[in-house]
Amino acid sequence: MKVKVAINGYGTIGKRVADAVSLQDDMEVVGVTKTRPDFEARMGAEKYGLYAAMPERVSAFEEKGIEVRGTIEDLLSEADVVIDCSPGKVGAENKPLYEKAGVKAVFQGGEKSHVADVSFSALANYDEAVGKDFVRVVSCNTTGLARVLSILRDAYSLRKVRATMIRRVVDPKEDKKGLVNGIMPDPVKLPSHHAEDVRTVLPDVNIVTMAFKVPTTLMHLHSIAVEIEEKADVEDVISIFEEEPRIMLFSKEDGFTSTARIIEFAREYRLRYDLFENAVWRESVNFHDGELYITQAIHQEAIVVPENIDAIRAMFELADRKESVKKTNRTLGIV
């Protein structure tokens, strides 16, 4: 029997999660929601069946000729779990609705950690989400950091981590706001919140983070420095990364000189140019004065998608971590 999945918010993340769910043999999409009758609503209606996220707006969809099957309450009555992909902080407002409907819920990283029973990153703490009713998949930046650090933690003893994030300012489709000519500390008072978020899934990692927004929409960039207890060399670390499908190594020698080049590769490699993997520059993996340095790029539109799928399996106890990750990887083409 398949887990019935509702998608509340058919936008940048929601449409990707919906497509990923539809590829699984142990879950299915029962419908998606939108707040306004735009082109995404029309596509969602045709592909999965559309429900109005706000009941009072049903008529607005009908006036635009977009078929609506009902309201969010109607959708929840059909579902076992809802993936909340609404804008940040709105998920917390939606939680009482999910509790009333008696459905499990997966929230995204824009919500505070206390909205859920556990914050989640598949490689870091899959078992903590087993059987839980409310799970929060950590943000794109945190997912990228948590993956790398959980892999390193399994191999070495980590003394301290320092990470600087150069953040895209908005997603590519957004036209309401943007940083056109400047670099913005995010926040001005350091450190950034990302370290605290990493510790929600890797509580034993001593990490300090800084972040800056720049006028690009394509990817985030992370510069990571890790102090480790044991003696190791570059080839050991690269070998560990090569064995993990959710890490993809890129080389400057192959022409990958910037995030633009990585995205161009992704356009040819996968539908919607979705890069679910951490994009690590091979040449950046290096030791200096006992510290390990890594530079990676994170496709913010896609990286959390496999985590949402794994979260569902953990919550419904459909598979253990190894089995779930392997299955998700296979269905999404993460090899």
N, C-alpha and C positions, 0 to 999 in steps of 0.2 A: 504494500500500500504506500502510495506516494504522499509526502508531506505537502500540504497545500499552502502556497506562499503568496501573500499579498504584498504589493509594492506600493507604499505610500509616498508618492513623489516621483514622477517619471521624468527626471531631469538628467543631469550629467552622470550621476552615479546610478540613479534608479533604473535607467534604461539599460545600462551595462549589466547591472545585477540581474535584471529580468531576463536578459538574453543568456546570461550564465546559468541561471536556474533552469531555463528551458533545455539546456544541454545535459542535465543530470537525469539519471534514471530512477532516482529515489525522491524526487521533488518535482513540483509543477507550479507554474504561475496561474493563479485564479483571477487575477485582475490587477490593474494599476490605477493610480489616482493622479489628477491634476487639479490645480486651483483655478486655472483660467483656460479658455478655449483657444489655444495657440496651435502651431503646427505639430508640436510634440504631443499634445493631447490627441490630435487627429491620428497620428501614427500609433499612439498607444491604444486607441480605440480599435483600430484595424488589426493590430497585432495580438493584443492580449485581452481586450475588453476594458472599457474605461468606466471609472466611478468618480463622482465629484468629491474632492477632498473637503469641500465646504458645502453642506446641504443646500444652503440658500442660493448657490450658484448653478444649480441644475439647469434652470431656464436659460442661463447664459450660453451653455453648451448647445442646448437644443436650438436656440436662435441662430447659431452658426452652422447648424446642420451636422453636429457631431453627436453620434449616438452615445448616450449615457445609460449604463445598466442600473444605476442606483447611486447611493451615497456611500461614504466611507463606512458607515455602520453596516450597510448591506454587504459590502465587501468583507468586512471582518467576520460576519456570520458564516462566510464560506471558507475561511482560512484557519489554518493551524498556527501560523506564525506570520507576522507582518515585518517587513524590512522597512524601517522608517528612513527614507532618504529625503526628508524635508529639510529646509534651510536650518542652519545651526540655531539651537535653543528652542526651535519649534517642536522638536522631538519630545522634549521634556513636557511640553504642554499637551502633547498627544498621549502621553503615557496613561493618564486616567481612563482615556477612551479604550485603550487596549486592555487595561485591567478589568474594566466593566464588561468587555466582550469575552474575557477569559482566554485570550490568545497570548502566546509568547511574542516577544518583540526583539528585534536587533536594531540598535541605534548606531549612528555614525559618529565619527570623531569630533564633530562640531558640538556635541553635547558634553556636559560636565560628567565626570566619571561616576558621580553618585546617582545618575539616572538609571544605572543598571546594577545587577548583582556582581558583575565582573567586567573589566575591560579585557579585550581579547586581541591576541595576535597568534596565529596558528602555530608558528614555529616556537614561540616563546612560552605559551601557557594554555595550550589546547585543553588539557585535562580539567582546568579550573572552570571551564564553561560547560562541562558535561552535566546534563540534566537541568541546567539553569533556565529560568523563565525570561530573564531580561539580560541581554548581553550588549555591550558597546564595543564595536570594532574601532580601534584607535585610528587617529587621523592618518592621512597619506604620509606626512613626514615621520610620524611616530612609527608607522608600519615599516617604513624604510629603515629606520634606525634599529627597531626591535629585531628585524630579520637578521641584519648583519651582526648585531651584538649577541643575539641568542646563539648563532652559529659559532661565534668566537668564544662565548661563555662555555659552550659544550666542549671546546678543545683546550681552553686555557683558563687561568684565573685572572680576571680583569681587575686591575687596581684602580684605574680611573679612566674616564672617557670625557673628552671634550669635543663638541661638535658645533660647527658653524653652518647654518643653512642659508643659502641664497634662494629666496622664495619667489616663484612667479606671483604676480600681483592679482590676477584673476584668471578664470578659465577662458579658453579661446572664444567661446560663444558669447561671453558677456560684453555688453556694450553700454551698461549703465554707469560704470565707474572704471577708473584705471589710473595708474601712476605713469604719466607720459614722459616726464623728464626729471628723474631724480632717483635717489636710493633712500629707502626709508628703514631706519632701525625698527624692529618689530619684536618686542617693544623698545622704547627708548631706554627705559631702565632695565638693565640686564641682571640676571640671565633670563632667557625666554622660558615660556611655559612648557616647552617640549620635553625638557628633562623630567619634570614632574609627571608628564604623561607617559614617558618611557617607563618610569618606575611603577606605574600601575600594572604593567605586565612583566617587568623585570625589576622587582623591588630590591634585589641585591646588587644592582649595578650603580656605581658611583659616577654620575654623569652631570656635566654642566653644558648648557646649550646657549647659543646666540643665534639670532635670525635677522635677516635683512630682506626687505621686499625690493624687487627690481622690475623695470618695465619690460617684462616678457610674459607670455602666456603658456609656453610650451612645457616646461618641467621645473622641478626644484633641483638644486644642486647642494650636496652635503660634503663638507670637508671634515673628516673624522680623525681624531688622534686618540689612540688607545694605549695605556700603559698596562703591560701584562707581566705576570710574575715569572713565567717560564721563558727559557731561551727558545727562540724560534727563528726561522728564516722566511724570506719572501716566498720561496717555492712551496713551503709548507702551507702558508695561508692561501695562496692561489689554488693549491690542490684542494683545500677544504671548500673554497668557493666553487670550484669546478664541479664538485660532487653534489651541490645543492641546486636543483632546477630553478628555484625562485631567485637565484642570483645569475645574471648574465654578464659575462666579461666582454668588454669592448677594448679595442686597441687603437691608439693614435696612428700606428703604422698602417692600419686598414682604412684610414681616413676619418675616424671618429674624433674630430677635433673639438666638437662642441655639442650641446644638447640639440641644436638644429640638425646636425648630422645623424644623431641617434633617432630623432623623430622621423627623419627621412627614411632611414632603414625600417622603422616600425611601420611606416605607410605601406611599404612593400611586403612586410613580413606578416601582418595580421590585420584582420577586419577592424575598421575604425582607428587604425594605428595604435591600438591598445597595447601598451607594454606593461604586463602584469609583474614583470621581474624588476629587481633592483639592477640598474645599469652601472656596473662598476668598471672604471678604467683600470685595465691590467697594469699599466705603467705606474699608476698612482699607489699601488700596494707596495709599501716600502718601509724599512725600519731606519730610524735616525735617533741616536742616543737612547736606544732601548725602547722607543715608542713606535708603534705601528701606525702608519698613515694610510688612509683610504679616501678616495674621492668617488662619489657615486651620484647618479642622476635618478630622479624619481618622477615617473609619469603620474601626476596627481589625479588624472581622470580615471585611471585604471587599476592602480596598485592595490586598492582595498577590495577589489571585486572577488578574488579567490578567498580572501579572509571571510567575507560574508557567507560564501558557500560552506566553508569549513565550520563557521559558527553554527549554522543550521544543523549540520550533522552532529556536532557536539551536543547541542541543546536537546536533540531528539534521540541521542545515543544510537545513531545509525552506524557509526564506525569509530574506531580508535584514531588517534592522530595520524599515524603512519598511513593507514588505509585511506582516510579522508583526503589527506594532502595528495597522495598518489592519484586518487580518483579525480580530484579537482584539477590537478595539473594535466592529466590526460585529456579531460574534456575541454579544457581551455587552450590546449596546445602548448603548455609549458613543458619544455623538454630539455 
